Amino acid sequence: MKGVDLPKFSGRGKTDYEPWRAAFMSIVDGMDIPVGEKVLLLQSSLTGKALALVKDLGYSINAYERAKESLKEVSRRETFAD
């Protein structure tokens, strides 16, 4: 992914989630790379509470899908609960 900077998502609501998700899905999700690398790229594009939500899920395909779904669900709220 040389020359491409993914936006960061911190978990601050849907207005930040949608642009992050669009970029992540178009750049990373469709790449033909091992799922563990996708998880690392996912984690590197997150900060704060969004990263804390998924950082311990692991590196399997199930963990990757669960991380994406967890971020989607949480983004439906305005912000993470403090």
C-alpha positions, 0 to 999 in steps of 0.5 A: 500500500505504498503511497496510500494513506488510509483515513483514521477512525476513532469511533466518533459516530457515523459521519466519521465512520462512512468515509473511513469505511468507504476508503477501507473497503475500496483499498484493503478489503478487496486486496488479495492478501492474507487476512492477518495483514488485513487485520493489521491494516484495519488496526492501523487505521483505527485510533482510540476507542475504535482500536480498543474495541477490536485490538484483541479479537485476533487475526482470523477471518472470523475475527476480521469479519467480527471487527468490521461488524463491531465497528459498523454497529458502534458507528450507528450510535453518535459516539462510543459510550464513555 
